[in-house]
Amino acid sequence: MATEACAVCDTDVRIAGGIGDLWSFAFESTQGLTLELVDGSEFFLCFDCLERLPDDTEPTAADVERLQAAAETDAGTAADGTETDVPSK
């Protein structure tokens, strides 16, 4: 089984197929995909993060960066790795 990290939430995402699945007989589907956006950028996103991209316009790298910033805020860390105050739910 192969995995790749989502560019937004950094979750290890399963990639179906390949020799690993042949030996384990795993028949699970892929949980994300690589997108080439209109601005030429390319990102691997899990399906949950993919659903968070805008529907009304063509997604760009700026949209992915916005999702990354939101994910870092939700996780309690800033882009530079320092902890931020996250309100408890």
Backbone bond lengths (Angstrom), bond angles and torsions (degrees), N, CA, C in turn:
res aa  C-N    CA-C-N  psi(-1)  N-CA   C-N-CA  omega(-1)  CA-C   N-CA-C  phi
1 M - - - 1.440 - - 1.526 109.05 -
2 A 1.294 115.96 128.61 1.457 121.10 177.49 1.523 109.34 -101.04
3 T 1.326 115.85 150.91 1.462 120.89 175.72 1.517 108.99 -134.94
4 E 1.314 114.84 158.84 1.457 122.04 173.25 1.518 107.11 -143.76
5 A 1.332 116.98 145.07 1.457 120.99 -179.04 1.523 110.51 -78.71
6 C 1.330 115.81 137.16 1.463 121.49 175.05 1.525 108.02 -66.52
7 A 1.323 117.18 136.81 1.462 122.09 -178.40 1.523 112.22 -68.37
8 V 1.322 118.19 -18.26 1.463 121.30 -178.59 1.525 111.08 -97.66
9 C 1.324 117.34 -61.26 1.468 120.60 -172.37 1.527 113.40 -95.23
10 D 1.326 118.12 -6.27 1.464 124.42 177.52 1.533 113.23 64.82
11 T 1.323 117.13 18.98 1.459 122.18 176.22 1.521 109.38 -77.88
12 D 1.330 116.94 137.04 1.464 119.89 174.26 1.522 108.69 -69.91
13 V 1.322 115.53 122.22 1.458 122.64 -174.80 1.524 108.88 -110.24
14 R 1.315 115.79 133.45 1.463 121.84 -179.71 1.519 110.68 -70.63
15 I 1.335 115.37 136.07 1.460 122.34 174.22 1.527 106.37 -116.40
16 A 1.312 115.88 116.35 1.466 121.09 -176.01 1.522 110.93 -74.56
17 G 1.325 114.34 158.96 1.458 120.52 176.92 1.515 111.72 92.42
18 G 1.293 115.35 -177.70 1.450 120.61 178.66 1.517 112.49 88.42
19 I 1.298 114.89 174.27 1.456 121.67 -174.65 1.525 112.15 -66.15
20 G 1.327 117.31 -31.42 1.462 120.29 179.62 1.514 112.43 -61.23
21 D 1.324 117.20 -38.84 1.460 120.72 178.97 1.521 111.41 -73.00
22 L 1.313 117.08 -28.23 1.459 120.27 179.28 1.525 110.62 -61.74
23 W 1.331 116.13 -43.26 1.460 119.91 -176.68 1.520 112.58 -80.64
24 S 1.318 117.91 -27.28 1.468 119.58 -178.27 1.521 112.32 -94.84
25 F 1.317 117.36 -8.42 1.463 122.90 -177.34 1.526 111.93 57.59
26 A 1.324 116.61 31.66 1.461 121.19 177.07 1.522 108.64 -78.65
27 F 1.293 115.41 130.10 1.457 119.86 -178.73 1.524 111.16 -120.24
28 E 1.313 116.49 34.36 1.458 121.81 178.89 1.523 109.44 -83.98
29 S 1.315 115.59 155.22 1.463 119.57 -178.52 1.525 110.95 -87.50
30 T 1.314 115.23 164.35 1.457 122.06 174.60 1.523 108.66 -66.63
31 Q 1.331 117.22 144.67 1.458 121.85 -175.60 1.524 112.70 -109.07
32 G 1.333 117.86 17.76 1.454 121.91 178.86 1.507 109.78 -172.75
33 L 1.334 116.21 -179.14 1.460 119.91 177.70 1.514 110.98 -157.17
34 T 1.323 114.77 160.17 1.457 121.46 177.74 1.518 108.40 -89.61
35 L 1.324 115.87 128.38 1.460 121.62 178.97 1.513 109.84 -109.70
36 E 1.313 116.98 134.19 1.457 121.58 168.32 1.520 105.68 -103.57
37 L 1.325 116.29 115.21 1.457 121.52 -174.15 1.524 111.49 -87.50
38 V 1.335 116.16 167.89 1.467 120.92 -174.33 1.522 112.74 -62.31
39 D 1.331 117.73 -24.41 1.463 119.97 179.91 1.530 112.17 -86.56
40 G 1.342 116.57 4.91 1.461 120.66 177.65 1.517 114.38 92.44
41 S 1.317 117.82 -7.32 1.465 120.55 178.88 1.526 109.82 -77.13
42 E 1.321 115.41 159.33 1.461 121.44 -176.87 1.519 109.19 -136.75
43 F 1.332 116.46 132.65 1.455 122.04 -178.25 1.519 109.68 -140.90
44 F 1.337 116.24 145.32 1.459 121.12 170.28 1.518 106.82 -97.35
45 L 1.341 117.29 122.60 1.459 122.21 -178.06 1.522 110.68 -125.94
46 C 1.337 115.64 142.91 1.460 119.68 171.21 1.527 107.78 -73.19
47 F 1.318 116.37 163.08 1.459 119.61 -176.53 1.528 112.20 -63.87
48 D 1.341 118.85 -33.17 1.464 120.80 178.14 1.527 111.15 -63.02
49 C 1.324 117.63 -45.14 1.468 121.02 179.20 1.524 110.98 -71.53
50 L 1.310 117.11 -34.44 1.461 121.53 176.98 1.524 110.43 -59.04
51 E 1.323 116.81 -39.18 1.467 121.52 179.37 1.527 111.94 -66.19
52 R 1.324 118.33 -21.90 1.461 122.26 -178.00 1.525 113.03 -85.12
53 L 1.336 117.90 -7.43 1.468 120.43 175.97 1.525 109.43 -69.88
54 P 1.340 117.79 152.92 1.472 119.89 -178.26 1.528 112.10 -63.94
55 D 1.333 115.26 141.46 1.460 121.27 178.57 1.523 112.46 -92.70
56 D 1.330 116.43 -23.23 1.460 120.10 -171.96 1.527 114.11 -88.75
57 T 1.326 118.02 -9.85 1.467 122.12 177.96 1.526 109.05 -138.49
58 E 1.330 115.93 165.54 1.466 120.33 174.15 1.532 108.16 -71.11
59 P 1.325 118.53 125.60 1.462 120.71 -179.87 1.533 111.76 -64.69
60 T 1.326 115.30 148.12 1.462 122.25 177.62 1.531 108.79 -129.57
61 A 1.316 115.49 176.72 1.467 120.72 177.35 1.526 110.66 -60.39
62 A 1.331 117.42 -33.06 1.465 120.93 178.84 1.530 110.91 -62.14
63 D 1.327 117.55 -37.17 1.464 120.99 177.53 1.524 110.57 -65.64
64 V 1.324 117.24 -42.00 1.464 121.30 178.49 1.527 109.58 -65.58
65 E 1.328 117.77 -40.92 1.465 121.17 178.65 1.523 110.92 -63.48
66 R 1.330 117.46 -36.84 1.457 121.31 176.41 1.537 110.59 -63.01
67 L 1.322 116.07 -42.25 1.465 119.81 177.42 1.528 111.07 -65.57
68 Q 1.342 116.82 -38.55 1.468 120.66 178.17 1.527 110.39 -62.56
69 A 1.334 116.86 -43.45 1.462 121.10 179.36 1.523 110.59 -63.41
70 A 1.324 116.89 -41.06 1.465 120.83 178.64 1.526 110.41 -65.44
71 A 1.326 117.76 -40.11 1.463 121.69 179.10 1.526 110.76 -65.68
72 E 1.331 117.42 -39.17 1.462 121.06 178.42 1.520 110.37 -66.43
73 T 1.327 117.02 -39.57 1.458 120.91 177.85 1.521 110.19 -65.10
74 D 1.332 116.66 -43.41 1.465 120.89 178.23 1.519 111.25 -62.70
75 A 1.322 116.92 -34.42 1.464 121.53 -178.68 1.521 111.96 -80.34
76 G 1.333 117.53 -12.80 1.455 120.53 178.75 1.508 114.53 88.45
77 T 1.332 117.98 18.19 1.456 120.67 176.90 1.517 109.66 -129.39
78 A 1.297 115.60 145.18 1.457 121.05 176.34 1.521 108.87 -86.76
79 A 1.323 115.92 171.45 1.460 120.67 -178.13 1.526 111.91 -58.99
80 D 1.344 117.05 -29.21 1.462 119.82 -179.27 1.530 112.56 -85.51
81 G 1.348 117.28 2.68 1.455 120.68 177.25 1.517 114.58 93.53
82 T 1.343 118.01 -5.84 1.453 120.05 178.65 1.522 109.83 -79.34
83 E 1.327 115.48 151.49 1.459 119.33 -179.35 1.518 110.18 -77.01
84 T 1.328 115.11 146.39 1.458 121.37 177.08 1.515 108.44 -118.03
85 D 1.316 115.63 161.92 1.458 119.88 175.84 1.514 108.78 -77.12
86 V 1.312 115.85 120.13 1.459 121.24 178.82 1.516 107.29 -114.55
87 P 1.333 116.66 122.00 1.464 117.79 179.20 1.525 110.62 -63.88
88 S 1.320 115.86 141.52 1.461 118.73 178.05 1.515 109.73 -75.88
89 K 1.320 115.16 149.66 1.467 119.93 -177.58 1.500 111.30 -94.05
